[in-house]
Amino acid sequence: MPLATTTMIALSLQIINCFLFTATTLASSPPHGFTVDLIHRHSNSSPSRLSNTHLGSSPYADTSLDTLSSEYLMKLQIGTPPFEIEAILDTGSDLLWTQCLPCLNCYNQYAPMFDPSKSSTFKYKTCDTPDHSCPYKIDYVDKTYSKGTYATETVTIHSSSGQPFMMAETIIGCGHNNSGLTSSASGIVGLNWDSLSLISQMGEKFLGIFSYCLASKGTSKIKFGSNAMVAGDETVSTTMFMKSEKPGYYYLNLDAVSVGDTRVETFGTSFHALEGNIVIDSGTTYTYFPGRFCNQVHKAVENVVTADRVVDPSNSNRLCYHSGTIETFPVITMHFYGGADLVLDKYNMYVNRGRVFCVAIMCFADETKEAVFGNRAQNNVLVGYDTSSLLVSFKPNDCGVEETNQESLFSMFL
Ligand SMILES: *[C@@H]1O[C@H](CO)[C@@H](O)[C@H](O)[C@H]1NC(C)=O
């Protein structure tokens, strides 16, 4: 049961990025230009890309829930010969890093650690520094960090054609001093909007499109490129926004939250915005709202729940009740910009240990902190990111179950 300890919550939002490494980020070019360029290529200059071979070779990776940390782990391979790692799936940061030998200070990891000296394709990056080294340090909101050296390495993931999808000379972080993750994870794979992220390094061919379906148990998948399109019945889409202050984050605009029949508007609170007020993040467990708005949402829950209030057993100030059943609790709906109403399953919004149920929405007092739409709320929803059309799409789904062949959908799309 992915119920909380205080350490499992805000893993991912990355606060400080690296130093000594400069790259042109997607953030510096208007995302619209990107779109136009792709449409052009698709319709005219490279018709071969429309072939089924390309569609059939869409990359994907298996993911699973680490119940201890409530993080999703993506399986991928690095190096030659390929060496498997399981990295936390994080749309709130950019870098793909893994614990790397020799270790100055590594956390305990169950799986064997990556040894660059055993890989024929591993190369430390060189930088314009006195000793040409290229160090990085990445810090996350929950105090997790990784320090090490940038390197280029082959990254391999599965593909639907059966042929492995290989990304030569991918920039990764070889972490020699790392702290904060559970032993099941060998690192973090960043999937944000920045140029270093895995999806950005896949290149234009993959259209900046990926989708994942986070199952509460068993194996689920993350997909990249055209096979990752989310469409069809029950799909709702909302605009993604980028902020120049925090260029990598995928911001959505949350207009209101309904608790049962009570609609709580962001309008009139400091949370209200027109161009993004909440970051969608696969690497954070709970959903976080700023105090004033959040208290109204909690109030609305209190108004309908008749079960007894109990103190949060994990001391993290959650709204908790003693109840024999989840049925006692009201359905919560997120109203995103553009009429994208996401009706959440009760499992998404109430976490329990035994008979103690807590609301998976946490309030923070500092109104300037980032609101987060976390991974528990995204469970059993197919979530698609499309940076070329600037949309995030949601489609309720049973994520543990293989979906049907979507081939017909792709021909429609193309
Ligand atoms: C690892 O990094 C931390 C945080 O920057 C630092 O305090 C510590 O001294 C480093 N440890 C080693 C062995 O380099």
Ligand as a Chemical Component Dictionary entry (heavy atoms), coordinates in Angstrom:
data_LIG
# 
_chem_comp.id                   LIG 
_chem_comp.type                 NON-POLYMER 
_chem_comp.pdbx_formal_charge   0 
_chem_comp.three_letter_code    LIG 
# 
loop_
_chem_comp_atom.comp_id 
_chem_comp_atom.atom_id 
_chem_comp_atom.alt_atom_id 
_chem_comp_atom.type_symbol 
_chem_comp_atom.charge 
_chem_comp_atom.model_Cartn_x 
_chem_comp_atom.model_Cartn_y 
_chem_comp_atom.model_Cartn_z 
_chem_comp_atom.pdbx_ordinal 
LIG C1 C1 C 0 28.616 14.450 -1.322 1  
LIG O1 O1 O 0 27.852 15.603 -1.570 2  
LIG C2 C2 C 0 27.424 16.251 -0.389 3  
LIG C3 C3 C 0 26.431 17.353 -0.786 4  
LIG O2 O2 O 0 26.952 18.243 -1.673 5  
LIG C4 C4 C 0 28.645 16.757 0.363  6  
LIG O3 O3 O 0 28.268 17.405 1.544  7  
LIG C5 C5 C 0 29.568 15.585 0.689  8  
LIG O4 O4 O 0 30.764 16.045 1.285  9  
LIG C6 C6 C 0 29.889 14.784 -0.568 10 
LIG N1 N1 N 0 30.572 13.563 -0.198 11 
LIG C7 C7 C 0 31.705 13.170 -0.775 12 
LIG C8 C8 C 0 32.314 11.899 -0.244 13 
LIG O5 O5 O 0 32.251 13.785 -1.682 14 
# 
loop_
_chem_comp_bond.comp_id 
_chem_comp_bond.atom_id_1 
_chem_comp_bond.atom_id_2 
_chem_comp_bond.value_order 
_chem_comp_bond.pdbx_ordinal 
LIG C1 O1 SING 1  
LIG C1 C6 SING 2  
LIG O1 C2 SING 3  
LIG C2 C3 SING 4  
LIG C2 C4 SING 5  
LIG C3 O2 SING 6  
LIG C4 O3 SING 7  
LIG C4 C5 SING 8  
LIG C5 O4 SING 9  
LIG C5 C6 SING 10 
LIG C6 N1 SING 11 
LIG N1 C7 SING 12 
LIG C7 C8 SING 13 
LIG C7 O5 DOUB 14 
# 
